Amino acid sequence: MDYFTLFGLPARYAIDCEQLATRYQELQRQFHPDRFANQPERDKTLALQQAATINDGYQTLKHPLKRAEYMLSQQGFDLSNEQHTMQDTVFLMQQLELREELEAIEHRVDSETALNDFSSRLHTMIKTRSEQMEQQINAAEWSIAADTVRKLRFLDKLQQQVEQLEERLLDDF
């Protein structure tokens, strides 16, 4: 059973997050391992497996990038374990420049302002790519969407580095 069916959601990118959370809680209550404590070992194991599937499905569907990767995996694109090399050299060069810029920000006198500006630009890039990805998925342009998801993964990792730098700069004050 796929995750959309498990949570009673239509198999599309845009989901009702409130419905997802409600259904998750219902399923968690139904298959919580404690409810099977006095059951045969086989039933306990099945409940544990079902609870794990429910947790995995919830984590996958609630996170937009993971949801896109999951939808692509259903179309035969396994982005989670691939070693695909990007062919878009312009994008790769942009990523290198952004990473260098982020590294330089930490040593600037106005690092907080520079980081806020950088973070704002990065947020805009992520938003634009995310909108493109959603359009591509909705149009079933799977190969193009897979490439966009790969790019979003780069941007997502960069966003995590921004958050780490923010924490370091806060610790310095």
C-alpha positions as CSV (number, residue, x, y, z in Angstrom):
1,M,0.0,0.0,0.0
2,D,1.4,3.4,-0.9
3,Y,1.6,6.2,1.6
4,F,-1.2,8.3,0.0
5,T,-3.6,5.4,0.2
6,L,-2.5,4.6,3.8
7,F,-3.4,8.2,4.9
8,G,-6.5,8.4,2.7
9,L,-5.1,11.2,0.5
10,P,-5.2,11.7,-3.2
11,A,-1.9,10.9,-4.9
12,R,-0.9,14.4,-5.8
13,Y,1.8,16.8,-4.6
14,A,-0.4,19.3,-2.8
15,I,-1.9,17.6,0.2
16,D,-4.1,18.6,3.1
17,C,-1.5,18.6,6.0
18,E,-4.2,18.8,8.6
19,Q,-5.9,15.7,7.2
20,L,-2.5,14.0,7.1
21,A,-1.8,14.8,10.8
22,T,-5.3,13.7,11.8
23,R,-5.1,10.4,10.0
24,Y,-1.6,9.9,11.3
25,Q,-2.8,10.2,14.9
26,E,-5.7,7.8,14.2
27,L,-3.4,5.2,12.7
28,Q,-0.9,5.6,15.6
29,R,-3.6,4.9,18.1
30,Q,-4.9,1.9,16.2
31,F,-1.5,0.3,15.7
32,H,0.4,1.4,18.7
33,P,2.5,-1.5,20.0
34,D,1.3,-1.1,23.5
35,R,-2.2,-2.1,22.3
36,F,-0.7,-5.5,21.3
37,A,1.3,-6.1,24.5
38,N,-0.9,-9.2,25.5
39,Q,-1.2,-10.5,21.9
40,P,0.8,-13.3,20.3
41,E,4.3,-12.5,19.2
42,R,3.3,-12.5,15.6
43,D,0.6,-9.8,16.2
44,K,3.1,-7.7,18.1
45,T,5.6,-7.9,15.3
46,L,2.9,-7.0,12.7
47,A,1.8,-4.0,14.8
48,L,5.4,-2.9,15.2
49,Q,5.9,-3.1,11.4
50,Q,2.7,-1.2,10.7
51,A,3.6,1.5,13.2
52,A,7.0,1.9,11.5
53,T,5.3,2.1,8.1
54,I,2.9,4.7,9.5
55,N,5.8,6.8,10.9
56,D,7.8,6.5,7.7
57,G,4.8,7.5,5.6
58,Y,4.0,10.5,7.8
59,Q,7.6,11.8,7.7
60,T,7.7,11.3,4.0
61,L,4.4,13.0,3.1
62,K,4.7,15.9,5.6
63,H,8.1,17.1,4.2
64,P,7.6,18.7,0.7
65,L,11.0,17.5,-0.7
66,K,10.6,14.0,0.6
67,R,7.1,13.9,-0.7
68,A,8.4,14.8,-4.2
69,E,11.1,12.2,-4.0
70,Y,8.5,9.6,-3.0
71,M,6.3,10.5,-5.9
72,L,9.2,10.3,-8.2
73,S,10.2,6.9,-6.8
74,Q,6.7,5.7,-7.6
75,Q,7.5,6.6,-11.2
76,G,10.8,4.7,-11.2
77,F,13.2,7.5,-10.1
78,D,15.1,6.4,-7.0
79,L,16.7,9.7,-6.0
80,S,17.3,8.7,-2.4
81,N,20.3,6.3,-3.2
82,E,21.5,7.6,-6.5
83,Q,24.9,8.8,-7.4
84,H,23.6,10.9,-10.3
85,T,25.9,13.6,-11.5
86,M,24.3,16.9,-12.3
87,Q,24.7,17.9,-16.0
88,D,23.7,21.5,-15.4
89,T,27.2,23.1,-15.1
90,V,25.7,26.6,-14.6
91,F,23.7,25.4,-11.6
92,L,26.8,23.7,-10.2
93,M,28.9,26.8,-10.6
94,Q,26.2,28.8,-8.9
95,Q,26.3,26.3,-6.0
96,L,30.0,26.6,-5.6
97,E,29.8,30.4,-5.6
98,L,27.0,30.4,-3.0
99,R,29.0,28.0,-0.8
100,E,32.1,30.3,-1.0
101,E,30.0,33.3,-0.3
102,L,28.5,31.6,2.8
103,E,31.9,30.6,4.1
104,A,33.1,34.2,3.7
105,I,30.1,35.6,5.6
106,E,31.3,34.1,8.9
107,H,34.4,36.3,8.8
108,R,32.8,39.5,7.9
109,V,32.3,42.4,10.4
110,D,28.7,42.7,9.3
111,S,28.2,38.9,9.3
112,E,24.6,39.0,10.7
113,T,23.4,41.4,8.1
114,A,25.2,39.6,5.3
115,L,23.8,36.3,6.5
116,N,20.2,37.7,6.6
117,D,20.6,38.9,3.0
118,F,22.1,35.6,1.9
119,S,19.3,33.7,3.6
120,S,16.7,35.8,2.0
121,R,18.1,35.2,-1.5
122,L,18.4,31.5,-0.8
123,H,14.7,31.4,0.4
124,T,13.7,33.0,-2.9
125,M,15.7,30.4,-4.9
126,I,14.1,27.6,-2.9
127,K,10.6,29.0,-3.4
128,T,11.1,29.4,-7.1
129,R,12.5,25.9,-7.6
130,S,9.8,24.4,-5.4
131,E,7.0,26.1,-7.5
132,Q,8.7,24.7,-10.6
133,M,8.9,21.2,-9.1
134,E,5.2,21.3,-8.2
135,Q,4.2,22.3,-11.7
136,Q,6.4,19.6,-13.2
137,I,5.0,16.9,-10.9
138,N,1.4,18.1,-11.6
139,A,2.1,17.9,-15.3
140,A,3.7,14.4,-14.9
141,E,7.0,15.7,-16.3
142,W,8.9,13.2,-14.2
143,S,12.4,13.5,-15.7
144,I,12.4,17.3,-15.5
145,A,10.9,17.1,-11.9
146,A,13.7,14.7,-10.9
147,D,16.3,17.2,-12.1
148,T,14.5,20.0,-10.2
149,V,14.4,17.8,-7.0
150,R,18.1,17.2,-7.3
151,K,18.7,20.9,-7.4
152,L,16.4,21.5,-4.5
153,R,18.4,19.0,-2.5
154,F,21.5,21.1,-3.1
155,L,19.6,24.2,-2.0
156,D,18.2,22.4,1.0
157,K,21.6,21.4,2.2
158,L,22.8,24.9,1.8
159,Q,19.8,26.1,3.9
160,Q,21.0,23.7,6.6
161,Q,24.5,25.2,6.5
162,V,22.9,28.7,6.8
163,E,21.1,27.6,9.9
164,Q,24.3,26.1,11.4
165,L,26.1,29.4,10.7
166,E,23.3,31.3,12.3
167,E,23.7,29.2,15.5
168,R,27.5,29.7,15.5
169,L,27.1,33.5,15.2
170,L,24.5,33.6,18.0
171,D,26.8,31.6,20.2
172,D,29.6,34.2,19.6
173,F,27.4,37.0,20.8
